[in-house]
């Protein structure tokens, strides 16, 4: 009987565990799903905007997998630096599948990027999602104008949260400190800026339309700017998703002011060249771009400064090295062949990857299912050789001997109960606990 460790409890990790216990070629596989956090679900818990209840409900599907009798959740387990080394983890199991995602954001690489007031969208999302590693705040207090660089779904999410009134977010699980900060926000202008045109934007039409449905905000687009896109006048040749995006953007061109308290301005064909300011952000300098005829853009030498006291960059994610595993720095992934980790160009027995650390930050949540199945197929093909390994009789005890204060499923249920109680105490629905101490206290059954 194979015992497998899956590192990471987001969708890719849970789908990997599910594929392992549902297959029939190797009966009786058991899976320990390890996570650095005491809470499961990865980006579904800590990356989905609080007002996206339908997507957040995916947690119910992931939960049903983690409650399978041959799957165990082991939270608060650090793998790699200062935790359980990769080679030691492999000693405890027949096989290890790393599903650790893409742990950092891409940078702009422009002067002033690190000025106070300039953040990654990832940091902002972590803050309003109550990630225990999140920055303490200061994102919106005092800012009048915000610039969000990027035109993907994460950029749209952060723009929408900035534009929402706090009363609209009150029924969600947004942490109380973030809710209070957003209630005091002075942000009136939100600039959502992309270096290419509306036909190349990465947001989904549903997310885009949600901006136009916000009760306290108006959306506008400069028609002459969007028209630089060759497909803007006639989008009929575009794929359906891109065509729908262009249609929505066209409806926002030159919309007259409505007098609403917040304004979302979609800007196209501008690329950032500098974040301006001395002690803090005061503006972002952009260069006007133009289509190059091959799907890209070229600079025109024309510049524009957009005032901002808050800058959020949302230009993609990138995998980070995990101590003890090989890493392709150019791609931000672990080298692999159909999910088998490659060391020196050859498969490393017992080591596998799935999800973003395998293929890069591409696809939607459902893409992780097929990615996981490919990796599991490789693992099962290796099952005979893997069965010859002699793992630890009790991996959980071994993890504790390695200094890991493991939080098992009952501990997570304790966190859920504490968050429900916190919501009741605040006169709200469930409210997330946003700090390590609070999470671990709840996991250990203390008030």
Secondary structure, DSSP 8 states (H G I E B T S, - for coil): --EEEEE--SHHHHHHHHHHHH-SSSTT-EEEEE-SSSS--THHHHTS-TT-HHHHTHHHHHHHHHTSTTEEEEBS--BSTTSB-HHHHHHHSSEEEE-----EE-----BTTTSTTEEEHHHHHHHHTT-TTS----SSTT-SEEEEE--SHHHHHHHHHHHS-HHHHTTS---HHHHHHHHT----EEEEE-SS-TTT----HHHHHHHHT-TTEEEEE-HHHHTTSTTTS-GGGS-HHHHHHHHHHHHTBT------SEEEEEE-SEEEEEEEESSSEEEEEEEEEEE-SSS-EEEEEEEEEEE-SEEEE-S-EE----TTS--BTTTTB--EETTEEEETTEEEEEEEE-THHHH-S-S-TTHHHHHHHHHHHHHHHTHHHHTTS---S-HHHHHHHTT---B-HHHHHHHHHHHHHHHHHTTSS-----SHHHHHHHHTT--
